[in-house]
């Protein structure tokens, strides 16, 4: 029985869709992923002869035959059996007049190049080929890619097995929600049916299917769950498959809600972002409900490094650093997270030459990845001296590698000191370059005018009043007009970027 949310969606989605989108959907391709087993054979038969709910707003209905296209992926793992599976699927599709595409993938070789998990490599290969075929057919049909559907033959049994598999591995709510009814273009219209029901349907229609011998090999986790775990669970509760399906629907709905809450929290907590980088307010994150905080950290890490091998312990270590108000941790394949000065910086690991966003204490120093040092100190303006001319001559003497600014205008307390935020250039940033009388300019345009290589521009330290504040100084390039010295300036902020060997001299 579909969940309440599922029934609600079925009754409302047809009215919620923008006009014109449904018609396009009715002409878009529908790819059937068919292995030749009982479940996928039943999917093909039902798609060709009966009604299916493919989540297009129409509920259970017939799918136009011209939209259907069968995909079979030969993994190259089972020799002659795999060849016979391929021939069976081709003949079955031909019997119902449905075009069939066969794709051959060396899954064993793919698994050897990654983590050795053949099941995972095969699954990734199948979905990649299905997406490629859906895109090719969408172009041929002249419909939007998003309107296409990719149907898999997952059943209620598969959902229950996946629940136990993920529980054995260790997972969160997303894993326990098991197989979703829909993810983007992928739809699973048989989730409310059991494997036994589909086998009975095929027998009634006189349709045979193929059996995969590896399904009995309990060295594979799914086969272990199917043959060792499920019989025990069924002995205690004959309706365990139906019960777990309902549980998965509930968990899926709650997971979707928490995901949306976490997405809003991530936007609110973000203090800066760039290529391979996101900076969050660590103090506010520490005060966030832990269920949401976990998801915020997970989403932030995956936003900068989608390939990261993220486990619960990695998220926990980041949150531990946040709670301790300091520390760092590495995430396999490959991001790093660092907490300091009230901020959590998560960045994709690179060759080490990129600038890591950091606070610069005033007075203080900050070591840069290229071996230079950024220095800051407060000086009192010399008595009886034209401060504007003094600042100009200082910049000339240091060839732009050091600058004198108005400390108060830069947001630094001349008595207590303070700190400034140092980051790499970010896309879309604006400043008011000194000498342009308050006119704004894109930072990218300013750096372009220096004629330095693009790779070097990414390593230019940009000093800000705060993570979201105005630019104070583009180190070695130009100061911001709003922080310039005036005749009324009493306290000078001296910023210098210099080789490490010369840095002590700069502070004298």
N, C-alpha and C positions, 0 to 999 in steps of 0.2 A: 504494500500500500504506500503510495507516495506520501511524503511528509506534508504537514500543513503548509509550509513555505512553498513547497513544490506545487501543490494544488493552487495556491494563491497566485503564483507566477503564471500558471497555465491559464488562469481566467483573466489576468490583467495585461499580460505582455502584448497581446494582439492590439490593444487599444493604445498602449504607451509608445509604440514604435512610430518614428516620424513617417509622414506620408512619403511613399515612393520606395522606402527601404524594404517593405515586405515583398513588393512585386519583384524587386531585384533578387531578394532571397529565394523566391520561387523559381528563379531561372539559374541559380548558382549551382555549381557542381557539388555532388555528395560522394565522397570517397569512402568505400567500404573496405576496412582492413580485414582480410580473410586469410587465415592460416591453413584452413582445411579441417580443423577440429570441429567438434559438435557445436560449440557456441557460435563460432564465426560462420559456420555453414548455415546455422539457423538465422543469423543476422542477414545473410545474403538472401535466403529464401523469403524471410519476412519483408525485407525491403522491396523485393520484386513482386510479392503477391499480396501483402497485407498492409496494415497501417503501422506507422512508427511515429513517436514523438521525437523530432530532431531539434527541438527547442528553437523553432522559428516563429513562435507566436500562434501557431495553428492547432497545437495539441496533437493528439494521435491522428494522423491522416496519411493518405497515400502520397508517396514521393514519385514524381514523374519519372518514367523509365529513362528518358533521355538525359536526366541529371546524374544517374548512377554510374559509378565507375569502380571496379574492383582493383584493389592493390594487394599483391602477395609478395612478401619479402623472403627470399631464400637466404638463410643465414650461412649456408655452406658448412653446417656442422654435422649433418646426419647422413652424408653420402647418398646412397640410392633412395633411402626413405625420403630425403628432402626433394630429390628429383621427382618422385612419385607424388608428393604433396603438391608440388608446383603444377604437375600435369592435371591432378584432380581439380585444383582450383580453376585452372584455365577451362577445363571441360564443363565444370559446374556453371561458371559465368556464361559460357557460350550457350548452355541449355536455356538460360533465362534471357538471352540476348543482351547481356551487359558487357561492355568493353572491359578488358582485363589487362593490367600492366604488371609485369614481373620484374622485380629488381633483385639483383644478386649482390650480397654484401659479405665480405670476409670478416665475420664477427670475431672469430678467434684472434685474427691479427689486430683488430681494433682493441680488443680487450688487453692484448699483450702490450700495446702502446700506452695503455692507461693504468688502471689499478688491478687488472687481471680478472675483473668480475664479468664473466661472459653474459650473465643475465642482464646486467645493467647496460652493457655495450649493445646487446641485441635490442633492448627496449629503445635506447636512444637512436639506434639505426632505423628502426621501424617508424618512429615518429618523425624523424628527419625526412625520410623518403615520402611519408604521407604528406607532410607540409610542402615538400617540393612538388609533388604531383598535384596537390590542390592549387598551388600557385600557377602551375602550367595550365591547368584546366580553366582556372579563372580568367587567365589572359585569353585563352581560346574562346571562352564563352562571352567575353566582354563584360564580366561582372567584377565587383569589388572582391578582393581577396578575403576580406572580413566576412563576406556573405557565404562563403563556402563552408561545408560541414565535413568533418572527418569522423566517421562512426566506428567505434570499437565494440567488441562483443562481450565486454565485461558484465558479469552477472552478480546476483546477490551473494553467491558463493565466493566469487573472487573478492568481493568487498569484505566479507567476513575473514577470509584468509589473509588479506592485506592488513586488516586491523591487527590480527595476531602477529603477523610478521613484523610490523612496525613496533608493536609493543615489545617483542622479543629484542629487537635491535635497540630500542630506546628512542622515544620521540616525544613531541609535544602534541598540542591539540590538532595541528594541521595534519600530522601523521596519523593520529587516531581517527580523524574524520575519514581516513582511508581514501577510496577512489571517489572523486567528485563526479556528479552527474554531468557537469560541463566545465571545461577549462578552455576559454577562448573559443576556437573553432572545433575543438574536440568534444564530441557528444557521445554519451553512453546510454542508448535508449533501452538496453536490456537489464538495467540494474535492479529492477523490481522482479525479475524472473530468476528462477533457480536453474542450475545446470540440468537437474533431473527433468524439469518441465520442458526445457528445450530439446532434450533427447527424446522425450515422449512425442513432442510435436513432429520431429523429423521421422520417427518410426511410423506415425500415423500417415505421413505423406509419402512414405516409401523412399526417403532420401538417406543415403549412407553418408558416413563421414570418416575422416582419418583419425587414427590414434597416434599420439606422440609418445614413444617409449620412454623418453626422458621425464615424462610427467610422473613416473613411478620411482624415479631415482631420488631417494630421500636425502642425498647429499646436498641437493638444492633446497633452499629454505622453504620455498613455496610447496614443494612436494612433501617436505617434512611436516609442515603445518596441515596440508591436505590429508595426509595418510596417518599421522600420529596424533596431532592436536585436535583436529575437528571431530574425529570419532568420539573422543573422550568428552568434548563439550556437548556433542549431540546426545550422548548417553545421559547427561544430566538435564539437558533441555532440548527436546526435539525441535523447538522453534528458535534455536539460537541464531540461525542465519537471519530470520526475519527480525529478531530482537536487535541484533547488531546493525542491521541496515537502518533501523529507526535511530539507534544511537549515533550512527555515522551521520545521518541527516541533521540531528540536533547539534552535534559537534561541528559540522560543516557550517551551519548557520551562525553559531556562536563564534567560530573562528573568523568568518567573514566580517562579523560586527567588530571584533577586537582588532582585526587588521585595519579596518577603516578608522577606528579610534587611534591606533598607533600611527597611521599615516598623517592624521591631523597633528598629533603630538610631535612627530618628526619635523613637520613644517614649522611648528611653533618654537621648537628647540634649536633649530639650525641657525647658526651665527655666521656661517661662511661656507662656501663650497666652490670647488673648481674641478679641473680635470683630475680624477683619481683622488679626490679629497672632499671630506665633509667635516665641519667643525660644529660641535653641539655644546650647549650650555650644560656643563657637568653638574652644577649645583641644582638646577631645576630638574635635571634628569634624576638626580639622587632622590628628589622629593616626589617623583612620579610613582604611581602604583607599579609594583614589580611586574605584574602581568603585562602591562603596557610597556614598561621600560625594556623588558626582554625583546619585545617585538620591534621597538624603536632601534635598539642596538643592532639587531639582526638585519633590519631593513637598511640601516645606514651602512653596514659593512658590505652587504650585497650590492648597494648602489655604486660603490667605488670599486668593488672587485666581485663581479658576478660569478667567477669561477672559484671563489674561496671555498675550501672544504670546512664548512661551518658546522660545529657541533655545540650542544648545550653547554659544555664545559668552557668553550671559548667565550660565549656570551656571558657566562657567569664570571669569568676572569675579568672581562671588561667592566662589568657592574661592580666587582670587588674593588677595582682601581678607582671607580667613580665614588664609591662609598668611603674609600680611604683618602680621597681628595688628592691622589697622586699615584703614579705608577704606569707601567706599559705592559702590553702583551702582544704576541704575534699570532696571526691566524694562518694556518697552512694554505698555501696556494692563493693568495699571498697578500694579506693586508697586515697593518700594524695599527694599534690603538695606543694613544698616550694621553694621560690626564695630567694637567698642570695649570696652575693659576685659574682654576675654575672652568676650564674648557676641556672637552674631549675631542681630540683630533684623530680621525680615522682616515688613513690614506693607503692607497695601493703601493706595495713595495716596488721600487724602481732600482736603477743602478746606483742610487745613493747620491746622485748629483743634484737632485731636486731640492728646493727649499722647503723645509718643514715649517708650517705656521707656528709661531712662538711669540711669547711675550718678551719684550726687552725692558728690563728694569732701568729706571732712571734715578740715580746713576747706576750704570752697569754695562755689561758686554754680552754679546751674543755671537757664538761661533757659527759661521756659515759653512755650507757643504763644500764650497770651492776653496776652503782654507783661509779665507779672509775673516775679519772680525768686525762686527758692527758695535760701535761704542756710543754711549750717551752720558752726558753730564750737564749740570746746571752751573752757569757762571753769572755773576753780577755784571751788568753793563759797566764799562769803565766810565768813571766820572769825567764830565766835560768833553766827551767824545761824541762825534756824530755817529749814532748807533747804526743808521742805515748804511753809511759809507764804510763803517767798520765791518759790517756783515758782508758787504760787497767785496772788500779787499781780502777778507778771510777766504771766501769762495774762490777767488782768483789764485790766492796763494796755494790752496789745496787742489786746484784744477777740478773743482766740483766734487771732490771726494769727501769733503767735509762742509758742513753748512751751519750757520748760526740763525736760529729762529726765535720768535717770541714764545717763551715757555708757556705763559698763560694761554695764548692763542692756540697752542698745540695741545692744550688740555693737561699740562703737567703742573702740579703744585710746586712752586719754586722752593718752598721750605721743606715740605714733607717728601718731595720727590713724587714718583709715580711710575707708570709703565706705559709702553706703547706696543701696538700689535704689528708684528712683521710677517709679511706673507709674500708669496709669489704673485706676479701680475694676474688679475682675474678678468675674464671676459666681460666686457660691458662697463668696466669701471671708468669713472670720470674724475677729473681734477681740474683745478684752476691754476695752470702753470704760472709761476712767478714771471712777471714781466708782461703778462697778457691782460692786466688790469681787470681781473675778475671774470674774464671769458672762460667758459669751460671747454674741455678738450678730452677726447677719448684717450685713455692711457695707451691703448694699442697704437693709436696714431702717433702719440708722442714718442713711443719706443721705435716705431717705424722710421721716424725722422732721424734717429741716431745712426741708421744704416748698420746696426749690429745684427749678427746672425740670429735667426729665429730661435735656435737652440739656446743662445746666450740670453735672449730676452726673458726666457722662462726662469732664469736664475737671478734676475735683478731683484734685490730686496726692496719691497714697497712698505714704507712705514706708515701706519695708520694711527689715529687717536685711540681707536678701539677696534674690535673685530668687525663691527658694522659702521665704524666712524669714518670720517673724511681722511683722505690721504694727506700726510704731513710732508713726506719727502720720498721721491723716487731716487733711491740711493745712487749717487754718481751721475744723475741725469738732471733732475729739476725739483725744486721745492714747490710747495703749494702757496699761492698768493695769500691765502687766508691765514697762514702761519708766519708771514714775513715780519721782519723787524720794522718798527716805526720809530718816530722821534720820541714816543712815549714809552717805548720798551725799557723795562728796568732789569728783567731777568732773561738771560739768554739760554736757550737750549742748544747745546752743541752736539751734533750727530756726525759721526765719522765712520767711514768704511775704509779699512786698511788691511794690508797683509798682516798676518799674525805676528811676524817678527817686529813690525813697526808699531803695533798697537799700543804698547806701554807709552811710547813717546807721544801718541795722540792724546793721552789723558793728562799730560803734564800741564 
